[in-house]
Amino acid sequence: MEPIIRVENISKTFQTVAGPVEAVKNMSFSIEKGDIFGLIGLSGAGKSTLVRCLNLLERPDEGAIYVDGKNLMELTEQELRKERQDIGMIFQHFNLLMQRNVVDNICFPMEIAGVKKKDARKRALELLETVGLSEKANAYPSQLSGGQKQRVAIARVLANNPQILLCDEATSALDPQTTKSILSLLKEINQKYGITIVVITHEMAVIQEICSKVAVLDHGSLVEEGSVEELFRAPKTEEAKKLILNEVVHIKEMTSKRMIRVTFGGSSAFEPFIGNIVLKYKTPLNILYANTRTINGNAEGEMILQLPDSKEISERMISDFKENGLGVVEVDDYVR
């Protein structure tokens, strides 16, 4: 089956006073219909430029972008406007019309599309119920919290029944609890309407909460791609490791300098593997950091372990972890 989004070798360079800046470098990936796909990277990774390329708000210098089988780069302006109706976009700062109440904000894109006023209002009220804001129909944006404004923005985007929803740092301006509720709403919308969602963020917690697939960006390049579980358990690139391990606490006093990150999930989450290893080798392990989190409804855990000074025992411990199906990655420079 043809993926709903297919990006082939796109590049985008901006000319600045300081010289050319390559925001996107020869990037390729695809997104399956109905997926929640995450694009993650630190500031300057090229995330915002890339997401604007997906609907051609920024036109790549080269390459191709296929949406539902059509190459957007080959369309006329009129054809492109029609295709964009199937691609909704949610931003960090909501972009609501302050002089319009909630219902009228949601009706606005339908007015532009020529929907009758009565039908538009009916659709707007249905969407308000979907996003849990029926009681705020006649309120104005200034009377809403940040989370409520984002819910209105989501309802407005859904008004034209898009196939794809692009979320550009949509929760960055929200507190953690509100962020969780917005992500839960997006997941519900994905399941209810089958809308493909692309999440652009710098926060790994957002990716782990909602996404099934993820691509890691760094300085305009795609450096790693796969399932969220794969990225969490065994990040392959330094950029991915930095994103995964950015919550690890720095430990000042250490004797052994060798450290590993051990990841576990499923039935292994209930196994006393640390205790078994200590008993087997009669040598202590130092747990520098430990955490569990939910990824796609499954419990996933991680530990940063300080290994014994003995290289032989350390190697045997690592082999035992791997034989028991645990992920093991050396982390030395990433503990902070």
N, C-alpha and C positions, 0 to 999 in steps of 0.2 A: 504494500500500500504506500502511495506517495505521501511523504511527510507534509504536514500543513505549512511548515516553513522550512525552506532549504536555502542556506546561505553558502555561496560558492566564491571563494577567493576575493572577498571584498577588501578594499583599502580606502582610507580617507585621510588626506593630509590637509592641514590648515596652514595658511601663510600668516605668520606673525612678524612683529617688529624684530623679534629675536631670531627669526628664521623659521623654516618649515617645521611643523609638528606633526608627526605621524600618529594620529589618534587611533586608527584601526589599521592593522597590518596583515594583509593576506589571510583573512579569517574565513573559516569554513565550519559549518555545523548544521544539524537539522533537528527539527522539533516535531514530534509525532502529535497527531490530532488528539485532543483531550488531556495532554500532559500538563503538569505544572513544572515549568522549566526555569531554573535559576541561573542568572548570570552574576557572578560575584567577583569583586576585586577591590583593592584599596583605591584611595583617591588618585586620579590620574591614570587609571587602568584602561580607560576608554569605554566605560559602561554606558554613559549617557549618549555619547556619539553613536555607539552601536545601536542602541534602542531607537534612536531617531532615524537611523538608516533602515531599520526594519519596515518602516512605513514611508520611507523616502522623504521625511521631513528634512533629512540631510541626504543628499545624493552621493553615493560612493564614487570615487574617481574611477574605479574599475571593479569588475566582478559582476555577479548576478544574485538577485534576491527573488526566490520563487515563493509565492503565497498561494496555496491551493492550486499549484501547478502553473501559475502565470508568473512570468518574469516581469516584475514591476518596472525594471529598468527599460523595458521595451514599450511601455504603455504611453499613450498620449496623456496630456494633463486631464482631459475629461474622463478618460478611462481610469486614471489613477485616483481621481476624486471618488469615483464610484467604488473602487476597490477599498479605499480607506474607510468607507462606511462599515466594512466588516472588521475593522481593526480599531478597537477602543483603546484609550490611553488614560491612565491615572497618574497624577503627579504628586509630589511631596506637599505642595502648597494649595491643593484643592481647586483653585481657580473658579470659585463660584461667583455669580453675579450678585453683588451686595445689595442692589436695588430691587432684586426679585426675591419673592419668598421661595420656600423649598419646592413646592409643587411647580412653580413657574421655572425654576432652575432646571428641573428634570424635563419639563416640556420643551425647553429651548431647542435642543437638537432635533426634536420631532417637528417643531415649527419650521426650521430650516429645511427639513426633508419634505415639507408639504403635507404633513399629517393634519387632519382636521382637529380643531381645538378640542372638541368634545372627546374624540378618540385619544388624543394626546393626554388629556387630563385623567382619563380612565386608566391608561397605561401607567402614568406617573404614580397614581395612588396604589396600583398593584405592586410597583417596584418599591415604593416606600414600605409596604408590608414585608417585602422580601428582605430589605435591609434593616428591618426592625425600627422604623421611625414614623409609623402611621400617625402618631400623636403630634408630630412636628410639621405637618403639612403646610400650615399657614405661618410658621415661624420664618424669621429672616436669618441669614448666615451669622450676623453679629450676635444672635441669641443662642448659637450652638457651640458646643465644645469641639475641640479638634477632631475627636473620634466621630462625632455626629456629622461634621462637615465632610469628612472623608467618606462616610456612608452615603451622603447625598451625592457626592462626586461619583461614587460607584454606581448608584441608581441612575444617574444621568448618562453614564457611559453605556449602561445596559439598555437604555431606551430604544436604541436602533438595532437591537439584537445582533451584536457583533459575534463573529466566530472566534476572534482573538482578543485578548486583553493584555496590554502592555502596562506593567506597573513599575514606574521609574522612581525608586526610593519612596514608595507610597506610605511607608510607616516611619520614616526617619524623624518626622516632626512630632511623633506621638510617644507617650509614656509606655513602659513595658506592658502594663495590663491592657491598655487600649490597643496596642500593637497586636497582642495575642487575639483580641476579639475581632480585629479587622482581618487578620490572617485566617481565623476560623470562618469568617464570612466569605472570604475569597474561595476557600476550600469547598464550602457549601455550594457556592455559585458554580464552581467547576463541576461538582458532582450532579447538581440539579439540571444545569443547562448544557453540559458537555463543552463549555467554552475552554479553549486552550489558553493558558495563562503563562506569560513570561514575566518573571520577577527579577528586577535589577536592584541589587543591594550591595552594601559593604559589610553586612552583618551575617555571620554564619548561623546565628540563632534563627534568623528568618528563613534561611534555606532549609535548615533542619526541621523547622516547624511545618513547612507547607510543600516543599518541592519533592519531586521524584527523581529528576535528573538535574545535573548542575554542570556548568562550564566555568572554569577559573580564568580570569583575565589578568594580564600584567603588562603594563606599558604598551597597550594596544594589541597585544598578542593573546591568542587562546593557548594556554599552557597545559591545561588538563581538563578532561571531560569524562563523565560517567555517572553512575547512580550516586545518590547522596550517601548511601550506606558505604559504598566503595571508597568515596572520598574521605568519610569520617574514619573508617577503619585503617586505611592504608594510603594516605596521601603520597603521591609519587614525586611531586615537585616541591622545591623550597617555598614557592609562593603559596601553594596549597597548605603546606605545613604551618606557615605563619598565620594563615587565616584560621586554621583549626585550633592552633595552640595559643591563640592570643589571650586566653583567660588564665593561663598557667602562672602561678605565683613564683617569684624568684626566691630561691633558697640560698642564703649567703654562706652558711657553713657546711661544707661537704668535704669528705675525705676522698672518696672515689669520684673520679671525673666522668665515669661512664654511666649514661642514663638511657633508658628506653621508654618508649610509649607503648603500652599494651592496651589493645582494644578488644572488647568482647561483647557478645549479644546472644539473644535466644536462650537456649538451655544453659550455655556456658556462664550466663550471668548469675546462675544459682550455684555454681561450683566453687568450692573454697580453694582456688588454684594457688593463691599466694601462700596459704597455710601449708598446702601439700608440698610446695617447692621448698619452703623453709625447713619442714620436717625431713624431706628427702636429703638435702645437702647440709643440714645442721648449720646453716649460715644465714644470718639475718638479711632481709631486704629492707631498704628505706623507701617508704611510700611518700613521695614529695607532693603528689597531687592526685586526687581521685574525683571522678564526677560521673554521673549517669544522666542521660537525657532521652527524650522520645523522638524517634525519627520514623516518620510514616507509620505511627502507631506501635512501633516496636521499641523496647528498652535497649539502649546501646550504652556501654560503659567504657571508660578510659582511665588509665592510671599512668603516672610518670614514676618510674621506679629507679632508684639508685642501686646499681649492681655492686657486688662485692669487689674488693681489690683484685682478687684472683681472676686472671683472664680465663683460665681453664674452666672454673666453676661458672663464671659469667656466661661463657659460650654454651655450656651444657644447659644452663637455665633457659637461655634464649631458645635452644633447640626444643626443650620440653614445652615451652609456651607455644611454639609453632606447631608441634605435633598434636597439641590439644586444640588446635583450630583457632588460636588467638592471633590477632594481628600484632606484629612487633616492628617498631621503627626506631632507629637511633635518633635521639633528639638534641643532644648536647647544646647547640647554640640556640635552640628554640625555647628553653626554659627561661622564663623571665618574671 
